[in-house]
Amino acid sequence: MNTSAAVLSPQLRDPAWLSRVFWIGAGLVLLAPALVLTEFKPWTLFEPETIKSTQRFLGDFFPPKVEGEFLLLVARECWRTVAIATAGMALALLVAIPLTLLSTSALSISALPGRMHAIPFVIRQAIRWLLIVLRSVPELVWALVFVRVVGLGPTAGVLAIALTYGGMLGKVYGEILESDESHATNTLLRNGAGRLQAFFYGLLPQSAAELTSYTVYRWECAIRSSAVLGFVGAGGLGQQMDNSMKMFQGAEVATMLIVFMLLVGLADYASSWLRRVLA
C-alpha cells in the first residue's frame, strides 16, 4: 500500500509540481484584474435574449447571395484587395530596403576598428527610431489619416500598408542581417569593397532564404490587412462588405465572407509554394 501511494504521489512523480502550481496561480492572480477591467463576461453569450439576437443575426446570412452580377462585383473587389496588398508591399520594400542598409551596423565601415564613430552611430539610431515610429502606428490608423488626405479609395490602403509594413520589414530585415556571420562582409569592407558590394556578396547570399520567406509571409498578412482597411473607406472587399452590413444585407456579407476565406486560404497556399520555390 505504501509503495503504491509513493508511486502515485505527485511529489515523487514530478519534483517541479509545486513551482508549476505556484506560477499557474500567480498567472491567474495577475489575469483576474485584467478580466475585471475589460468587463469580460462570457456567460452573457448564453442568456436567452443574446441567443435570440444571435439567431436572428445569423439567420440573415442564409442563404448566401449567388447572383451572377453580384459575384462579378465580389470578384472585382477581391482582385482589388490583392492589388492593394501587393502594391502596398512593393512600396513597403522601397521604404524598408534603403533604411535597412543604412541602419545595419554590419555594413558600417567606421565600426571595423572595433567601435563605431559617433556620427554614424547617431544616424543609425535615428533611422531605427524612424522604423519604430512607422511600425508602431497600426495600418488602420494610417488608413484613417490617408482617407482624410487623399479621399476614399484604394490609395489610402496602399499607403497605409506601405508605411506600417515598411517599418516592420526594415526592423526584421536588420535583425536577420545582423544575426548572420559577418566575417565575409568585414573582409570585403576591409579590402576596399563598397557597402552595396559587401551587402550583395557578403550578407545577402547567407540571408536570402530567410529574407524571402519573411517577405512572402508579410505579403500574406497584407492581404488580410487590406480587407480590414476597407472598413474605414480604403477600398477593396472590406469596403464593399461594410456597405452591405450597413444596408443589413446579410446574404451579401455571407458570400463575401466565404470568398474572403477562400482568398486567405489561396494566399496561404501561394505563400507556402513561393517559400519552397525561393528557399
N, C-alpha and C positions, 0 to 999 in steps of 0.2 A: 504493500500500500504506500509506504513512504517512498519507495523507488518510483512508482508511477506518478505520485504527486510531484516528485522532484523533476521527472522528465517533462511533465506538463506545466511546470512553473514558468511563467513569462520571464522572470528574472534570469533563470538559467538558460532559457531558450534564446533570449535576446538581451544581452547586457546593456544595450543602449535604450531600452524601452522607456526608462524614466525620463531621459533627456528629450526623447521624442514627444512624450506626453506633455512635458513642460512647454516645449516650443509650439506644439499644436494649441495648447491652452492659451499661451501668450498671443498667438496669432488671432485666436477668436476674441480675446480681450481687446486687441487693437482694432479688429474689424467691427466690433459691436458699435462703437461711436460713429463710424462711417455709415453703417446701415441706418442708424437713428437719424443722422444728419441728412441723408438722402431720402428719408421717409420711405424706405424700402418695405413694402407691404405686399408680398406676393399672394397672400390669401385673398386679396380683393379680386383676383382673377377668377375665383370660384364662387363669388357672390351671384345670386340669381339675376340681378339687373345687369351685371357685367357679362354674364353668359348670354343673356338675350341680345345685348348690344353687339357682342361678338358674332353671334349667329346671323343677325341682320347684316352686319358689315361684310362677313364672308359670303353671305348669300348673294350679294350684289356682284360678286366676282364670277359667278357661274350662270350660264356657260360663257367662256371667253369669246370675244368678238373675232370672227374669222372672215369677215367680208373682204373681197379682193382689193378694193380701193384702200381700205384701212390697212391691210397687210403691206401694201406697197408703201404707204406712209411710214409704217413702222420700220420697214427695211431701209428706207432712205434715212430715217433718223438714226437707225442702228449704225449704218455706214458712217454717218456724220460723227457719231460718238467715237468710233475707231479713228476717224480722221483727226478729231480734236486731240485724242490721246497721242497719236503718232506725231502730229505737228508740235504739240507741247513738249514731247520728249526730244524732238530734234532741236528745238530752241534751248531746252534744258542742257543738252550736250554742249551747245555753243557757249553757254554760261559756265558749265562745270569744268570743261577740259582746260581752258586757259587759267581759271582760278586754281585748279588742282596743280598745274605745272608751276604756278607762281608761289603756291603755299607749301609745296613739298620740300622738306629740308634735305631729302636725299639728293636733290638736284642743285643744292647750294654750293657754289664754288668757294664762297668765303668760309664755309664750315669745314673745308678739307683739312686745315691745320689742326682741327680739334674743337674749335669754338667759333660759332657764327658771329660775324660782326654785328654791331648794334643796329645799324640802319636796315640791313636785310632781315634781321630778326623782327624788328618793329613792323616792316612791310608784311612779312608772312603772318604775324599775329593779327594785323588789321584785316588781311584777306580772310583769315579763319573766322574772325568775328563777323565779317560780311556773310560768310556761308551760314553761320549760326543764325543771323537775322533772317536770311532767306528761308531757311527750313523751319524756323520756329513759328512763322506765320502760316497757319493752315491754308491750303489751296482754296478752301471755301471762303475764307476772309479775303484773300487776294481777288477771288471772283467777284465778291460784293463790291470791292473797290473798283475793279475794271468795268463792271456793269455800269457804274456811275460815270466812268470816264469815257468809255467807247460805246456804251449803249448795250442793249440786249443782243445776244447772239454768240456764235462760237468763238469770236475773237477774245472775249473775256475769259473763256475757259482755257484757250490755248495759252494765253499769257499767265494765267494763274498756275497752271501746271508747270510752265517753263520756270517760273521763279522758285516755287517750292521744291520741285524736283531737281532744279539746278543746284540748290543748296544741299539736298540730300546726296545727290550723285557726287558733288565736289568733296563732301566730307568723307564718304565711304571710299571714293577713289584714292584720296590722300592716305587713308589708313591702310588700304591694300598695298599701295606703292611703298609706304614706309615700313611695312611689316616684312617685306621680302628682303632677300640677301642683296646688299648694296655694294659688294666688293667689285663687281664688274663695272657698275656705274662710277664708283670712285676712281677706278683705274682709268676709265675713259676721260673723266674730267681732269685727272692729274696729267694726262698726256696730251692735253690741248683740245679735246673734243668740246663742242658746244653743248648747252643744256638739252636742246632738241635731239642731238645725236646721242647723248647719254641716255635720254629717255627711250628713243626708238630701238637702240641696240643694247641697252643695259637693263632698264626696268621693264619695258613693255613685253619682251619675249616671255619672261617668267610670270607676268601678271595678266597676260591677255585672256586666258580662260576664265579667271575669276572676275575680271572686269566685265567681260562679255556676259557672263551668267547673271551678274547683278543688274546690268543694264536691261537685259531681257525681262528679268523679274520686275523691274520698275516700270517697264512698258505695260506689263500685265496689270500692275496696280493702277497705272494711269487710266486704263480703260474703265476700271471701276470708278475711279475718281471723276472721270468726265461725265459719267451718268449722274452722279450726285450733284455735280456743279450745275447741271441743267435745272435743278430745283430753285436756283437763285437767278435764273434767266441766262445762263451761259450756253444755251443751245444743246442740241443732241437729244437722245432718248429721254433723259431726265426731265427736260423742259416739257416735252410732249406728255410725259406721264403726270407731271404736275398739273398741266392744263386739264387732263382727263379727271384727275382727282378733284379738282375744284368744281368740275361740272358733274360730279357724282356719277361718272361713267365707269362703274366697277368692272364691267366686261372688257372695256378697253385697257384698263390698268392690268387686269389679269393677263391679257395677251402680251402686253409689253413686259410684264414680269417674267413670263415664260421665255420670251425672246431674249431678254437680258441674261437670264440664267444660262441659256444656250450659248450666248455670246461669251460669257465669262468662262464657260467650260471649253469653248473653242479656243479662246485666248490662252487658257492654261495648257491645253494640248499643244498649241503652236509654240508657246514659250519653252515647253519641255523639249520639243523637237529641235528648236533652234539651239538650245543649250547643248544638246547631244551633238548636233552637227558642228557647232563652232568650238566645242571643247577640244 
